[in-house]
Amino acid sequence: MQAGGFSNPLIEYVRWYFSGGLINQGLPTTLGGDSYRAISALQHTESNLSLQTSQTPNLKSAFYNVALDRSLGFAGNSILGAIGLGLGGYIFNDWLGTTGWILVGVMISGAGFISFLLHFKASRTLIQKTLERLQIHHGMQATMNAWGWPNIIVQIPFAVLIHALTLAAYWGCLKACHVDAPIESLLIGIPAISILMILPISISGWGLRETSLASILGLWHLDTSLVILSSLLYGLITLITFLPGLFRLVVKKTPPEIISL
C-alpha cells in the first residue's frame, strides 16, 4: 500500500487488517473485509493530504493494491497445496504425487517469469500505460513491490509461510482433539478449503469447512466427528483472533470540542 501511494502508518494497516478479518467472519466471502481495508486506506490517505492532485491514489488504486496482496496470498496457498499433493497424492493415485511436484515447479517458475517480464522496460511501459488508462495511480510501483525482482524472492516464501501458520493452527486443534493427522493430509486439505471459502457458499466458511475437511481427511481414516470438532474449534479461534478489530469498528475518535469540555 505504501508503494501504491497510500501514506498511512503501519499501525493503521494492522487495525484495518483485523477489522476487515472480523467483517469477513459474518460474510460469505472475503470481499467485504477487503473492501473495508481498501476504502479505509483511501479515506485515511485523503484526510492526510493537504492538496489533491491528478496522481492522488483513488478507489481503483486501493482495490488494485488489495488485489495484489490477494494474488500473492493465492500463489502461496497454491504452492503449499501443490507440495501437499506431491507428498500425499499417492493416496489418490501414484501419478498425482508426481503431478504435485510438477505443479510446484510450474508455480515457482511462473512467479519467476512474471518477475522476469517486469524486469524489461518494454513490459513495464505496457503495464504502466494500461494502469494509467484504468486510472490506477502508482499501480506500477505497487506491482513491482509485489512481483518485481528481487522482492519476489521474499514475497512468495512469506506468502507460503502465512498459510503454513494457518495449517499449524488447525494441526493444533486436531492435536487438542487427540487426532494424529499426517502432515500431507493437512497440506492438501487446508489450501483446498482456503480456495473454496472464497466462493459465496457459506458464512465465513462455516459448515463448508467442516464437511469438506471431514471428507478430505477421511481418506486417511481419521475420525470424522473429531475432525469436525477440531474444525469448529479452529473457526472459533479465528473469530477470537480477529476480535481486536471490533475496537476499530466501534470506537470512534472523540471530537476536539468534546475533549475541551
C-alpha positions as CSV (number, residue, x, y, z in Angstrom):
1,M,0.0,0.0,0.0
2,Q,2.9,2.3,0.7
3,A,4.3,1.6,-2.7
4,G,0.9,2.4,-4.2
5,G,0.9,5.9,-2.7
6,F,-1.1,5.3,0.4
7,S,0.9,7.2,3.1
8,N,-0.5,5.7,6.3
9,P,1.4,4.4,9.4
10,L,1.9,0.7,9.8
11,I,-0.4,0.6,12.9
12,E,-3.3,1.7,10.8
13,Y,-2.9,-1.2,8.4
14,V,-2.7,-3.6,11.3
15,R,-6.0,-2.2,12.6
16,W,-7.7,-2.4,9.2
17,Y,-6.4,-5.9,8.8
18,F,-8.1,-7.1,12.0
19,S,-11.3,-5.1,11.4
20,G,-11.5,-6.5,7.8
21,G,-10.9,-10.0,9.1
22,L,-13.7,-9.6,11.6
23,I,-16.1,-8.3,9.0
24,N,-15.3,-11.4,6.9
25,Q,-16.5,-13.6,9.8
26,G,-20.0,-12.5,9.1
27,L,-20.0,-12.6,5.2
28,P,-20.0,-15.4,2.6
29,T,-16.7,-14.2,1.0
30,T,-13.6,-12.2,1.8
31,L,-14.7,-9.3,-0.5
32,G,-16.4,-7.4,2.4
33,G,-13.3,-7.2,4.5
34,D,-11.1,-6.4,1.5
35,S,-13.4,-3.6,0.5
36,Y,-13.3,-2.2,4.0
37,R,-9.5,-2.2,4.0
38,A,-9.3,-0.6,0.6
39,I,-11.8,2.2,1.5
40,S,-10.3,2.8,4.9
41,A,-6.8,3.2,3.4
42,L,-8.1,5.6,0.8
43,Q,-10.1,7.8,3.3
44,H,-7.2,8.0,5.7
45,T,-4.8,8.9,2.9
46,E,-7.1,11.6,1.6
47,S,-7.5,13.1,5.1
48,N,-3.7,13.4,5.4
49,L,-3.3,15.1,2.1
50,S,-3.5,18.9,2.0
51,L,-3.6,19.1,-1.8
52,Q,-5.3,16.7,-4.2
53,T,-3.5,16.1,-7.5
54,S,-4.1,14.0,-10.6
55,Q,-1.8,11.3,-9.1
56,T,-3.5,11.1,-5.8
57,P,-4.5,7.5,-5.0
58,N,-8.1,6.7,-5.8
59,L,-10.5,3.9,-5.0
60,K,-9.3,1.9,-8.0
61,S,-5.8,2.2,-6.8
62,A,-6.9,1.0,-3.3
63,F,-8.7,-2.1,-4.7
64,Y,-5.8,-2.8,-7.0
65,N,-3.4,-2.9,-4.1
66,V,-5.6,-5.2,-2.1
67,A,-5.9,-7.4,-5.2
68,L,-2.1,-7.6,-5.4
69,D,-2.0,-8.7,-1.8
70,R,-4.6,-11.4,-2.6
71,S,-2.7,-12.6,-5.7
72,L,0.4,-13.2,-3.5
73,G,-1.7,-15.0,-0.9
74,F,-3.3,-17.2,-3.6
75,A,0.1,-18.0,-5.0
76,G,1.4,-19.0,-1.6
77,N,-1.7,-21.1,-0.8
78,S,-1.5,-22.9,-4.2
79,I,2.2,-23.7,-3.8
80,L,1.5,-25.1,-0.3
81,G,-1.3,-27.2,-1.7
82,A,0.9,-28.5,-4.6
83,I,3.6,-29.5,-2.1
84,G,0.9,-31.5,-0.2
85,L,-0.2,-33.2,-3.4
86,G,3.4,-34.1,-4.1
87,L,3.7,-35.6,-0.6
88,G,0.3,-37.3,-0.3
89,G,-1.0,-37.7,-3.8
90,Y,-0.2,-41.4,-3.7
91,I,-3.4,-41.9,-1.6
92,F,-5.4,-41.0,-4.7
93,N,-3.2,-42.3,-7.5
94,D,0.5,-42.8,-8.0
95,W,0.8,-40.3,-10.7
96,L,-0.8,-37.5,-8.6
97,G,2.3,-37.3,-6.4
98,T,4.5,-36.6,-9.5
99,T,1.9,-34.1,-10.7
100,G,2.1,-32.2,-7.4
101,W,5.8,-31.7,-7.7
102,I,5.4,-30.6,-11.3
103,L,2.9,-28.1,-10.2
104,V,5.2,-26.7,-7.6
105,G,7.9,-26.2,-10.2
106,V,5.4,-24.6,-12.6
107,M,4.1,-22.2,-10.0
108,I,7.5,-21.1,-8.8
109,S,8.7,-20.8,-12.4
110,G,5.5,-18.8,-13.2
111,A,6.3,-16.3,-10.4
112,G,9.8,-16.0,-11.7
113,F,8.5,-15.5,-15.2
114,I,6.3,-12.6,-14.0
115,S,9.3,-11.1,-12.2
116,F,11.4,-11.6,-15.4
117,L,8.8,-9.7,-17.5
118,L,8.7,-6.8,-15.1
119,H,12.5,-6.6,-15.4
120,F,12.2,-5.3,-19.0
121,K,11.4,-1.7,-19.8
122,A,9.0,-2.6,-22.7
123,S,6.9,-4.8,-20.4
124,R,6.8,-2.2,-17.6
125,T,5.9,0.5,-20.1
126,L,3.0,-1.6,-21.4
127,I,1.7,-2.3,-17.9
128,Q,2.1,1.3,-16.9
129,K,0.1,2.5,-19.9
130,T,-2.7,0.0,-19.1
131,L,-2.8,1.0,-15.4
132,E,-2.9,4.7,-16.4
133,R,-5.7,4.1,-18.8
134,L,-7.6,2.5,-15.9
135,Q,-6.7,5.4,-13.7
136,I,-4.8,3.3,-11.2
137,H,-2.3,5.7,-9.9
138,H,1.1,4.4,-8.7
139,G,0.0,0.9,-9.8
140,M,3.3,0.1,-11.4
141,Q,5.2,0.9,-8.2
142,A,2.9,-1.4,-6.3
143,T,3.2,-4.1,-8.9
144,M,7.0,-4.0,-8.8
145,N,6.9,-4.2,-5.0
146,A,4.7,-7.3,-5.1
147,W,6.0,-9.2,-8.1
148,G,9.2,-7.5,-9.2
149,W,12.8,-8.6,-8.7
150,P,14.3,-9.0,-6.1
151,N,11.1,-8.6,-3.9
152,I,9.6,-11.7,-5.3
153,I,12.2,-13.9,-3.6
154,V,10.9,-12.6,-0.3
155,Q,7.2,-12.2,-1.1
156,I,6.5,-15.8,-2.3
157,P,8.2,-17.6,0.7
158,F,6.4,-15.2,3.0
159,A,3.1,-15.9,1.4
160,V,3.7,-19.7,1.8
161,L,4.7,-19.2,5.4
162,I,1.5,-17.3,6.3
163,H,-0.6,-20.3,5.0
164,A,1.7,-22.7,6.7
165,L,0.9,-21.0,10.0
166,T,-2.8,-21.4,9.3
167,L,-2.1,-25.1,8.8
168,A,-0.2,-25.2,12.0
169,A,-3.1,-23.6,13.9
170,Y,-5.5,-26.3,12.6
171,W,-3.0,-29.0,13.4
172,G,-3.0,-27.7,17.0
173,C,-6.8,-28.1,17.1
174,L,-6.5,-31.6,15.8
175,K,-3.9,-32.5,18.4
176,A,-6.2,-31.0,21.1
177,C,-8.9,-33.5,19.9
178,H,-6.3,-36.3,20.0
179,V,-6.3,-36.7,16.2
180,D,-2.9,-37.5,14.6
181,A,-3.3,-36.3,11.1
182,P,-0.4,-36.9,8.6
183,I,1.1,-33.6,7.5
184,E,0.4,-34.3,3.9
185,S,-3.3,-34.6,4.6
186,L,-3.3,-31.1,6.0
187,L,-1.1,-29.8,3.2
188,I,-3.8,-31.0,0.8
189,G,-6.9,-30.2,2.8
190,I,-6.2,-26.7,4.2
191,P,-5.2,-25.0,1.0
192,A,-8.2,-26.6,-0.8
193,I,-10.6,-25.3,1.8
194,S,-9.0,-21.8,1.7
195,I,-9.8,-21.6,-2.0
196,L,-13.3,-23.0,-1.5
197,M,-14.0,-20.4,1.2
198,I,-13.6,-17.6,-1.4
199,L,-16.8,-18.8,-3.0
200,P,-20.1,-17.3,-1.6
201,I,-21.3,-20.7,-0.4
202,S,-21.5,-20.3,3.4
203,I,-20.9,-17.6,6.0
204,S,-17.2,-17.4,6.6
205,G,-16.8,-21.0,5.5
206,W,-18.8,-22.4,8.5
207,G,-20.3,-25.8,7.5
208,L,-18.3,-25.9,4.3
209,R,-15.0,-26.0,6.1
210,E,-16.2,-28.8,8.5
211,T,-17.8,-31.1,5.9
212,S,-15.0,-30.6,3.3
213,L,-12.2,-31.3,5.7
214,A,-14.0,-34.3,7.1
215,S,-14.3,-35.7,3.6
216,I,-10.7,-35.0,2.7
217,L,-9.1,-36.2,6.0
218,G,-11.4,-39.2,6.0
219,L,-9.3,-40.5,3.2
220,W,-6.6,-41.1,5.8
221,H,-9.2,-42.9,8.0
222,L,-9.4,-40.2,10.6
223,D,-12.4,-40.0,13.0
224,T,-15.0,-37.8,11.2
225,S,-16.6,-36.5,14.4
226,L,-13.3,-35.4,15.9
227,V,-12.2,-33.7,12.6
228,I,-15.5,-31.7,12.6
229,L,-15.0,-30.8,16.3
230,S,-11.4,-29.6,15.6
231,S,-12.7,-27.6,12.6
232,L,-15.2,-25.9,14.8
233,L,-12.5,-25.1,17.3
234,Y,-10.4,-23.6,14.6
235,G,-13.3,-21.5,13.4
236,L,-13.8,-20.2,17.0
237,I,-10.1,-19.4,17.3
238,T,-10.2,-17.5,14.1
239,L,-13.1,-15.4,15.3
240,I,-11.4,-14.7,18.6
241,T,-8.2,-13.8,16.9
242,F,-10.0,-11.0,14.9
243,L,-11.9,-9.7,17.8
244,P,-9.4,-6.8,18.4
245,G,-10.8,-5.4,15.1
246,L,-14.0,-4.7,16.9
247,F,-12.3,-1.8,18.7
248,R,-11.6,-0.1,15.3
249,L,-15.1,-0.7,14.1
250,V,-17.0,0.5,17.2
251,V,-14.8,3.1,18.9
252,K,-14.7,6.5,17.2
253,K,-12.2,9.3,17.7
254,T,-13.5,11.9,20.2
255,P,-14.2,15.3,18.5
256,P,-11.9,18.1,19.8
257,E,-14.8,20.1,21.1
258,I,-15.9,17.3,23.4
259,I,-12.3,16.9,24.6
260,S,-12.2,20.6,25.5
261,L,-15.4,20.3,27.6
